[in-house]
Amino acid sequence: MEGSGMGGAGGERPTPPEDRRQPVRSSRRGPPRGPVGSAPPEGRAVRSETLDPSRWRRASRLPPYVFAEVAGWRAEALAAGRTVFDFSLGNPDGEPPEAVVRALREAARPGQFRYPQANGGRELREAMARWYGRRYGVELDPETEILPVLGAKEGIGHLLLATLGPGDALLTPSPSYPIHRFGGEMAGAEVVGVAIGPGQSYAANVRRALERTRSRPRGLLACFPHNPTGVTAGEGELADLLSAAREHDLFLLHDLAYADLDFARERAPSALALPGARERTVEYFSLSKSYQMAGFRCGFCCGNRDLVAALARIKSYLDYGMFNPVQAAARVALDECDDFPATVRARMHARARALCEGLSGAGWSAPMPRGSMFLWARLPPAWASRGSWAFSRALFDATGVAVSPGAGFGEGGDGFVRFALVEPEERIARACQAVAAFLRER
Ligand SMILES: Cc1ncc(COP(=O)(O)O)c(C=O)c1O
């Protein structure tokens, strides 16, 4: 998989077999849906070229979002009164710090409901700079080197859109968190998937992939701790990536959304803290996981000022910035809640152990993740040839255990499923008993 084209403008687009790309769906929900417009909904003939969804250049290239598919199964089962163990979406189940919620409530007062300042208030950018400085010893200019985003996902997608286009290539992990790949696809770039996983050097795989890239490589994306595989990186690996980026004149985008979820360290290393990194690196941090603020939609991009400016420019056309009360709450999280992320890390670590042990007891061995909030498990051997969508659907139908099919994370993902660590330990134990019964019977 390493270095293989993932498609993109002008690139070959391998078409996965239908049953790999699509979930097997119950007859009640109708036929499988492909990428937008791959088939008109039953009973509706397409009469207009313009309104033919298969001609829509970007939407038609996007397969159904993996998490939305599984959410559909889950909603259907819950409506039917079934018990569901939900390991699908990495949606934190804990509450944010109380002080954060208080700040949000207090700030939601008259005068705060107009458009906010598009680039985030100066106070928020200063809190972000203080936080970075305290943790990583990196001094950032709040005016030019930091930009609040409506979640790291939005910020990454828009930076790729701002910087890449046809003829450019983006090197990105495979398997990958969807925006790491589809941000490049939506921009029209060639997306080159680079193998990542336990026991592999992502930097070495990047170098090999660079030798085979057809388009002009422009960007290198990294994410440690990594979603979905749970691998982490030390400073040495990040330094290797930065050297490769320098040698090939690439920008380096490091998604540090799981900064506080490296199980071996208090915090995962920052690529931006490497000497000279600022000349070509931006890093993204998210408040969704470390402070359990996923619904608030708050993160930031920081580092190289030209890249930050490009993101600010494109966002100035697309959104009006972050709701003022969310900015107030984020300031409290960043300035006053330094002890909170360790509690999240301890919980995720304990759940990862419980899940590993439970699956192993069910006869399904999966490596313990080094970080993130996910466990990445190879399909049980008896299911290997049927693929991750078929397995996930059968497991869900039989047990109510919802996982994300690995195929939803790109070509490197089929053959695996991802468990998000968002169920408490006692429910993990019950889910593993159900998995054990399922595997015994099939
Ligand atoms: C690697 C990675 N980056 C970014 C995000 C999304 O972060 P945010 O909620 O800030 O958009 C996720 C969410 O699961 C993720 O796994």
The ligand as an SDF file (V2000), in Angstrom:
LIG
                    3D

 16 16  0  0  0  0  0  0  0  0999 V2000
   -6.5660   12.7640   14.0020 C   0  0  0  0  0  0  0  0  0  0  0  0
   -7.7480   13.6300   14.2400 C   0  0  0  0  0  0  0  0  0  0  0  0
   -7.6680   14.9230   13.9300 N   0  0  0  0  0  0  0  0  0  0  0  0
   -8.7060   15.7440   14.1300 C   0  0  0  0  0  0  0  0  0  0  0  0
   -9.9030   15.2600   14.6610 C   0  0  0  0  0  0  0  0  0  0  0  0
  -11.0570   16.1880   14.8260 C   0  0  0  0  0  0  0  0  0  0  0  0
  -10.7550   17.1880   15.7260 O   0  0  0  0  0  0  0  0  0  0  0  0
  -11.7750   18.3730   15.9190 P   0  0  0  0  0  0  0  0  0  0  0  0
  -12.8790   17.8690   16.7970 O   0  0  0  0  0  0  0  0  0  0  0  0
  -10.9480   19.4290   16.5680 O   0  0  0  0  0  0  0  0  0  0  0  0
  -12.2720   18.7780   14.5760 O   0  0  0  0  0  0  0  0  0  0  0  0
  -10.0260   13.9270   14.9920 C   0  0  0  0  0  0  0  0  0  0  0  0
  -11.2940   13.4120   15.5340 C   0  0  0  0  0  0  0  0  0  0  0  0
  -11.5340   12.2630   15.7100 O   0  0  0  0  0  0  0  0  0  0  0  0
   -8.9260   13.0890   14.7600 C   0  0  0  0  0  0  0  0  0  0  0  0
   -8.9890   11.7940   15.0430 O   0  0  0  0  0  0  0  0  0  0  0  0
  1  2  1  0
  2  3  1  0
  2 15  2  0
  3  4  2  0
  4  5  1  0
  5  6  1  0
  5 12  2  0
  6  7  1  0
  7  8  1  0
  8  9  2  0
  8 10  1  0
  8 11  1  0
 12 13  1  0
 12 15  1  0
 13 14  2  0
 15 16  1  0
M  END
$$$$
